[in-house]
Amino acid sequence: MLDELKARKNVPVKLWIPINEVESEALDQLKNVADIPQTFKHVAAMPDVHAGVGATVGTVIAMDGAICPAAIGVDIGCGMDAIQTKLTKEQLTVEKLTEIRDGFLDRIPVGFNEHKSIHNHVKSYTDLWADFEDIDPELLNKKDKALTQMGSLGGGNHFIEISKDQHDNIWIMLHSGSRNVGKCIAEYHIHVAKGLEHNKIISDRNLSTFLEGTKEFDQYFHDMEWAQSYAYHNRIRMTQLIVDYLTKMFGSEVARDVYGCHHNFARRETHFGKEVIVTRKGAIRAEKGVPGIIPGAMGSKSYIVEGLGNPDSFNSAPHGAGRKMSRSKAKKTFTFADLQKSMEGIVCNATPGTIDEINGSYKSIGKVMGYASDLVLPKFELTQLMNIKG
């Protein structure tokens, strides 16, 4: 923990980044979160912290008897899968990586796209779809799209990458979430929370909460957990598509091990002797010995890590590099030529539409990992060979 920000009324904010490296909008948001009456002990701001909607991205918030939908974000359950493979660097020539990139794009819809039909494997998630029937009635019409988007990447900062570690072992990583259905669930419940009487006094209505013991709390918690499960199954489905394709291409099973973690989620945990509801918005679980995934931006390093169980962070760690400028500013600052230059030597699908994902619009992953040295232990350092953006 590097710095501490004194909140106005309720609890302090503990920062794992020097305070002068956090933009003023993010500092204001951190103070607002710390001032919510139900915020417990302190707010933990990760090294990748930056401004979001209501709550900052890269933030861990424990609450006593309440939950704040904006403290999870609109992409509920967003997270990572990492596949440690049996492939070797020698097998992955530029020509082969280009073929793999095109094969992935043929099999996994990106951006706003979805599958043209519903695969039987998706239908086999019977518990998931049965539980959808208990979702808020206002959201039941989202099921058809949720079915066809299962196994799709999405856009923005979502990606599929092939990388090599420091031992030249080959890894595949993917980053995706709960797609349109998760966004709709989040936005609907944030709107409901804003209309509740007890939220009329808070400084930022985007930080409206649900209080435990109310029907609104119970419905949101159910729908949020459903979206987290959907996001998990979405990544599992893409992992299956990837592994099946590569197994057929190389003639033998390619997967050695699979790691996975959410970084936009909530769960009940015990910290400082009290059971609380912990929300991690752009942060991963980092209990002692628990594996995690911290990706960098396009063209930069990524890390497979092991948690150190730091109690002040609520056993958490950063989820990635974290933006240092908005998407609109990145598009004004950089050109497509800049993006192409930054991706030299990496097979990718970069277009003028992905300029806002250029490495230069993100914080240094090296600095983030340095500030997180008391949160996680890096186990594998990954260097990108191929990158697909949604």
C-alpha positions as CSV (number, residue, x, y, z in Angstrom):
1,M,0.0,0.0,0.0
2,L,1.6,3.2,-1.2
3,D,-0.6,6.0,-0.2
4,E,-3.8,6.9,1.7
5,L,-6.5,9.3,0.7
6,K,-8.6,10.7,3.6
7,A,-12.3,10.5,2.7
8,R,-14.8,13.2,3.8
9,K,-17.0,11.3,6.2
10,N,-16.9,7.6,6.3
11,V,-13.8,5.5,5.6
12,P,-10.3,6.1,4.1
13,V,-9.1,5.0,0.7
14,K,-5.9,2.9,0.5
15,L,-4.1,3.4,-2.7
16,W,-1.6,0.9,-4.3
17,I,-0.4,3.7,-6.6
18,P,1.1,7.1,-5.8
19,I,-1.7,9.6,-5.4
20,N,-0.2,12.0,-7.9
21,E,-0.6,9.3,-10.6
22,V,-4.4,9.1,-10.2
23,E,-6.5,11.6,-12.2
24,S,-8.7,14.0,-10.3
25,E,-12.0,12.5,-11.5
26,A,-10.9,9.1,-10.2
27,L,-10.0,10.6,-6.8
28,D,-13.4,12.3,-6.5
29,Q,-15.1,8.9,-7.3
30,L,-13.0,7.2,-4.7
31,K,-14.1,9.7,-2.1
32,N,-17.7,9.3,-3.1
33,V,-17.5,5.5,-2.7
34,A,-15.8,5.9,0.7
35,D,-18.6,8.2,1.8
36,I,-21.4,5.6,1.2
37,P,-22.7,4.8,4.7
38,Q,-22.4,1.0,4.3
39,T,-18.8,1.0,3.0
40,F,-16.7,-1.1,5.4
41,K,-13.2,-0.5,6.8
42,H,-11.7,1.3,3.8
43,V,-11.7,1.3,0.0
44,A,-8.8,-0.5,-1.8
45,A,-7.7,1.2,-5.0
46,M,-5.5,-1.0,-7.2
47,P,-2.5,0.2,-9.2
48,D,-4.6,0.2,-12.4
49,V,-7.3,2.5,-10.9
50,H,-9.0,4.9,-13.2
51,A,-12.4,6.7,-13.6
52,G,-15.5,4.7,-14.4
53,V,-19.2,5.2,-14.1
54,G,-19.9,6.0,-10.5
55,A,-17.2,3.8,-9.1
56,T,-13.6,3.7,-10.3
57,V,-12.3,0.7,-12.3
58,G,-9.6,-1.1,-10.4
59,T,-11.3,-0.8,-7.0
60,V,-12.3,-3.2,-4.2
61,I,-15.2,-2.2,-2.0
62,A,-16.5,-4.2,1.0
63,M,-20.0,-3.3,2.2
64,D,-21.9,-4.1,5.4
65,G,-25.5,-5.0,4.5
66,A,-25.6,-3.4,1.1
67,I,-24.4,-3.8,-2.5
68,C,-23.7,-1.1,-5.1
69,P,-24.3,-2.2,-8.7
70,A,-22.0,0.4,-10.1
71,A,-19.2,-1.0,-7.9
72,I,-19.3,-4.2,-10.1
73,G,-19.9,-2.4,-13.4
74,V,-22.0,-3.0,-16.5
75,D,-20.0,-6.0,-17.8
76,I,-20.9,-8.3,-14.9
77,G,-18.6,-11.3,-14.6
78,C,-16.1,-10.0,-17.1
79,G,-12.8,-11.9,-16.7
80,M,-10.1,-14.0,-18.2
81,D,-9.3,-17.5,-19.2
82,A,-5.7,-18.6,-19.9
83,I,-4.8,-22.0,-21.5
84,Q,-1.4,-23.3,-21.0
85,T,-0.8,-25.5,-24.1
86,K,1.5,-28.3,-25.2
87,L,2.4,-26.3,-28.4
88,T,6.0,-25.1,-29.0
89,K,7.2,-21.7,-30.4
90,E,8.6,-23.6,-33.4
91,Q,5.1,-24.7,-34.4
92,L,3.8,-21.2,-34.6
93,T,5.3,-19.6,-37.7
94,V,3.9,-16.3,-38.9
95,E,2.0,-18.2,-41.5
96,K,0.5,-20.6,-39.0
97,L,-0.4,-17.8,-36.6
98,T,-2.2,-16.0,-39.4
99,E,-4.1,-19.2,-40.2
100,I,-5.0,-19.6,-36.5
101,R,-6.2,-15.9,-36.3
102,D,-8.5,-16.4,-39.3
103,G,-9.7,-19.7,-37.9
104,F,-10.6,-18.2,-34.6
105,L,-12.4,-15.3,-36.3
106,D,-14.4,-17.8,-38.3
107,R,-15.5,-19.6,-35.2
108,I,-15.9,-16.9,-32.6
109,P,-18.1,-13.8,-33.3
110,V,-16.5,-10.5,-32.2
111,G,-17.8,-7.0,-31.6
112,F,-21.6,-6.8,-31.6
113,N,-21.9,-10.1,-33.6
114,E,-23.4,-13.4,-32.4
115,H,-23.7,-17.0,-33.5
116,K,-26.2,-17.6,-36.3
117,S,-27.6,-20.6,-34.5
118,I,-27.6,-22.0,-31.0
119,H,-25.2,-24.9,-30.5
120,N,-26.4,-28.0,-28.7
121,H,-23.5,-27.5,-26.2
122,V,-25.0,-24.1,-25.3
123,K,-28.4,-25.7,-24.8
124,S,-26.8,-28.2,-22.5
125,Y,-26.2,-25.6,-19.8
126,T,-29.6,-26.5,-18.4
127,D,-29.1,-25.2,-14.9
128,L,-28.1,-21.8,-16.2
129,W,-31.1,-21.4,-18.5
130,A,-33.5,-22.8,-15.9
131,D,-32.3,-20.2,-13.4
132,F,-32.9,-17.5,-16.0
133,E,-36.6,-18.0,-15.4
134,D,-36.2,-16.3,-12.0
135,I,-34.6,-13.2,-13.4
136,D,-36.4,-9.9,-13.1
137,P,-39.4,-10.1,-15.4
138,E,-38.3,-6.8,-17.1
139,L,-35.3,-8.7,-18.5
140,L,-36.8,-12.0,-19.6
141,N,-36.9,-10.9,-23.3
142,K,-33.1,-10.9,-23.3
143,K,-32.9,-14.7,-23.3
144,D,-32.8,-15.3,-27.1
145,K,-29.8,-12.9,-27.6
146,A,-28.1,-14.4,-24.6
147,L,-28.3,-17.8,-26.2
148,T,-26.9,-16.7,-29.5
149,Q,-24.2,-14.6,-27.9
150,M,-22.9,-17.5,-25.8
151,G,-19.4,-18.2,-27.0
152,S,-18.8,-14.7,-28.5
153,L,-16.0,-12.3,-27.6
154,G,-17.6,-8.8,-27.7
155,G,-15.8,-5.6,-28.4
156,G,-13.9,-2.8,-26.5
157,N,-10.9,-4.2,-24.6
158,H,-12.0,-7.9,-25.1
159,F,-9.4,-10.0,-26.9
160,I,-8.0,-13.4,-27.7
161,E,-4.2,-13.7,-27.6
162,I,-1.5,-16.3,-28.2
163,S,1.7,-15.7,-26.2
164,K,4.9,-17.3,-25.1
165,D,6.2,-17.3,-21.6
166,Q,9.8,-16.9,-20.4
167,H,10.4,-20.6,-21.0
168,D,9.0,-20.4,-24.5
169,N,5.8,-22.3,-23.5
170,I,2.7,-21.3,-25.5
171,W,-0.4,-19.8,-23.9
172,I,-3.8,-18.7,-25.2
173,M,-5.7,-16.0,-23.3
174,L,-9.1,-14.6,-23.8
175,H,-10.9,-11.7,-22.1
176,S,-14.7,-11.5,-22.3
177,G,-17.8,-11.0,-20.1
178,S,-21.6,-11.4,-19.9
179,R,-22.2,-9.6,-23.2
180,N,-25.5,-7.7,-23.9
181,V,-27.5,-9.6,-21.3
182,G,-25.1,-8.6,-18.5
183,K,-25.1,-5.0,-19.6
184,C,-28.9,-4.9,-19.6
185,I,-29.1,-6.5,-16.1
186,A,-26.6,-3.9,-14.7
187,E,-28.2,-0.9,-16.3
188,Y,-31.8,-2.0,-15.3
189,H,-30.9,-2.5,-11.7
190,I,-28.8,0.7,-11.4
191,H,-31.9,2.5,-12.7
192,V,-34.1,0.8,-10.0
193,A,-31.6,1.7,-7.3
194,K,-31.6,5.3,-8.2
195,G,-35.3,5.5,-7.5
196,L,-35.1,4.2,-3.9
197,E,-35.7,6.7,-1.2
198,H,-32.5,6.0,0.8
199,N,-30.3,6.8,-2.2
200,K,-31.6,10.4,-2.6
201,I,-29.1,11.8,-0.2
202,I,-25.9,10.3,-1.7
203,S,-23.4,12.5,-3.6
204,D,-23.5,10.5,-6.9
205,R,-26.8,8.8,-7.8
206,N,-24.8,6.4,-9.9
207,L,-23.6,4.9,-6.6
208,S,-27.1,4.0,-5.5
209,T,-27.2,0.9,-3.3
210,F,-29.6,-2.0,-2.5
211,L,-30.0,-2.7,1.2
212,E,-29.9,-6.3,2.4
213,G,-33.2,-7.7,3.5
214,T,-35.2,-5.9,0.7
215,K,-36.8,-7.5,-2.4
216,E,-34.7,-5.2,-4.6
217,F,-31.5,-6.5,-3.0
218,D,-32.5,-10.1,-3.4
219,Q,-33.5,-9.7,-7.1
220,Y,-30.3,-7.8,-8.0
221,F,-28.1,-10.3,-6.2
222,H,-29.8,-13.2,-8.0
223,D,-29.5,-11.5,-11.4
224,M,-25.9,-10.5,-10.8
225,E,-24.9,-14.0,-9.8
226,W,-26.7,-15.3,-12.9
227,A,-24.7,-12.9,-15.1
228,Q,-21.5,-14.0,-13.5
229,S,-22.3,-17.6,-14.3
230,Y,-23.2,-16.6,-17.9
231,A,-19.9,-14.9,-18.3
232,Y,-18.0,-17.9,-16.9
233,H,-19.9,-20.3,-19.3
234,N,-19.3,-17.8,-22.2
235,R,-15.6,-18.0,-21.7
236,I,-15.7,-21.8,-21.3
237,R,-17.5,-22.1,-24.6
238,M,-14.9,-20.0,-26.4
239,T,-12.2,-22.0,-24.8
240,Q,-13.8,-25.2,-26.1
241,L,-14.0,-23.8,-29.6
242,I,-10.4,-22.7,-29.5
243,V,-9.1,-26.0,-28.1
244,D,-11.2,-28.1,-30.5
245,Y,-9.9,-26.1,-33.5
246,L,-6.2,-26.3,-32.5
247,T,-6.5,-30.0,-31.6
248,K,-7.8,-30.7,-35.1
249,M,-5.1,-28.5,-36.7
250,F,-2.2,-30.1,-34.9
251,G,-3.6,-33.6,-34.7
252,S,-3.3,-34.0,-30.9
253,E,-4.7,-32.5,-27.7
254,V,-3.2,-29.1,-27.2
255,A,-4.4,-28.0,-23.7
256,R,-2.2,-28.7,-20.7
257,D,-4.0,-26.6,-18.1
258,V,-6.7,-23.9,-17.9
259,Y,-6.8,-20.9,-15.5
260,G,-9.8,-18.6,-15.1
261,C,-10.8,-15.6,-13.0
262,H,-13.5,-12.9,-12.9
263,H,-12.6,-9.3,-12.4
264,N,-16.0,-7.6,-12.4
265,F,-17.9,-9.4,-9.7
266,A,-19.3,-9.6,-6.1
267,R,-19.4,-12.3,-3.4
268,R,-19.8,-12.7,0.3
269,E,-16.5,-12.9,2.1
270,T,-15.2,-12.5,5.7
271,H,-12.6,-9.7,6.2
272,F,-11.4,-8.2,9.5
273,G,-13.6,-10.6,11.4
274,K,-16.9,-9.6,9.6
275,E,-18.9,-11.1,6.8
276,V,-19.3,-8.5,4.1
277,I,-20.2,-8.2,0.5
278,V,-17.1,-7.5,-1.6
279,T,-17.3,-6.0,-5.0
280,R,-14.3,-6.1,-7.3
281,K,-14.6,-3.7,-10.3
282,G,-11.5,-4.3,-12.4
283,A,-9.8,-6.4,-9.7
284,I,-9.2,-10.1,-9.1
285,R,-9.2,-12.3,-6.1
286,A,-5.7,-12.8,-4.8
287,E,-5.9,-15.0,-1.7
288,K,-2.6,-16.6,-0.7
289,G,-1.7,-19.3,-3.3
290,V,-4.7,-18.6,-5.6
291,P,-3.7,-18.3,-9.3
292,G,-4.8,-15.2,-11.2
293,I,-4.4,-13.5,-14.6
294,I,-3.2,-9.9,-15.2
295,P,-3.2,-8.9,-18.9
296,G,-1.4,-6.0,-20.4
297,A,-2.6,-3.8,-23.3
298,M,-2.2,-4.6,-27.0
299,G,1.4,-5.6,-27.7
300,S,2.5,-5.5,-24.1
301,K,3.4,-8.2,-21.5
302,S,0.8,-10.1,-19.5
303,Y,1.2,-12.2,-16.3
304,I,0.0,-15.4,-14.7
305,V,0.3,-14.7,-11.0
306,E,-0.2,-16.2,-7.5
307,G,-2.0,-14.3,-4.8
308,L,-0.2,-13.2,-1.6
309,G,-3.3,-12.8,0.5
310,N,-2.8,-9.1,1.5
311,P,-5.6,-8.3,4.0
312,D,-5.5,-4.6,3.4
313,S,-6.5,-5.2,-0.3
314,F,-9.3,-7.5,0.8
315,N,-7.2,-10.3,-0.8
316,S,-7.3,-8.6,-4.2
317,A,-5.0,-7.5,-7.0
318,P,-5.2,-5.4,-10.2
319,H,-6.9,-6.8,-13.3
320,G,-4.7,-5.3,-16.0
321,A,-2.9,-2.2,-17.1
322,G,-5.8,0.1,-16.7
323,R,-6.5,3.0,-19.0
324,K,-4.6,6.3,-18.6
325,M,-6.7,8.2,-21.2
326,S,-10.3,8.0,-22.4
327,R,-11.2,6.2,-25.6
328,S,-12.1,9.5,-27.3
329,K,-8.8,11.1,-26.2
330,A,-6.8,8.1,-27.5
331,K,-8.5,8.4,-30.9
332,K,-7.5,12.1,-31.1
333,T,-3.9,11.4,-29.8
334,F,-2.9,8.4,-31.9
335,T,-3.2,7.4,-35.6
336,F,-3.7,4.0,-37.2
337,A,-0.1,4.2,-38.3
338,D,0.9,4.5,-34.6
339,L,-1.2,1.4,-33.8
340,Q,0.4,-0.6,-36.6
341,K,3.9,0.4,-35.5
342,S,3.1,-0.6,-31.9
343,M,2.0,-4.1,-33.1
344,E,5.0,-4.8,-35.4
345,G,6.0,-8.4,-35.2
346,I,2.6,-9.5,-33.7
347,V,-0.1,-11.1,-35.9
348,C,-3.3,-9.2,-35.3
349,N,-6.5,-7.9,-36.7
350,A,-5.9,-4.2,-35.9
351,T,-8.2,-1.7,-37.7
352,P,-8.7,2.1,-37.5
353,G,-11.6,1.2,-35.2
354,T,-9.2,-0.2,-32.6
355,I,-7.0,2.8,-32.2
356,D,-8.4,3.5,-28.8
357,E,-6.9,0.1,-27.6
358,I,-3.4,1.1,-28.5
359,N,-0.8,0.4,-25.8
360,G,-0.1,4.1,-25.3
361,S,-3.6,4.7,-24.0
362,Y,-3.0,2.4,-21.1
363,K,-0.8,2.5,-18.0
364,S,2.5,0.7,-18.0
365,I,1.9,-2.9,-17.1
366,G,5.4,-3.0,-15.7
367,K,4.7,-0.2,-13.2
368,V,1.3,-1.7,-12.3
369,M,3.0,-5.0,-11.5
370,G,5.7,-3.2,-9.5
371,Y,3.1,-1.4,-7.4
372,A,1.3,-4.8,-6.9
373,S,4.4,-6.5,-5.5
374,D,2.8,-7.0,-2.1
375,L,-0.4,-8.4,-3.7
376,V,0.7,-11.0,-6.2
377,L,3.8,-13.1,-7.1
378,P,4.3,-13.3,-10.9
379,K,4.8,-16.9,-12.1
380,F,4.7,-16.6,-15.9
381,E,5.5,-13.5,-18.0
382,L,3.8,-13.7,-21.4
383,T,4.9,-12.0,-24.6
384,Q,2.3,-11.6,-27.4
385,L,2.6,-13.5,-30.7
386,M,-1.0,-13.0,-31.9
387,N,-3.8,-10.6,-30.9
388,I,-7.5,-10.5,-31.9
389,K,-9.5,-7.5,-30.7
390,G,-13.3,-7.5,-30.7
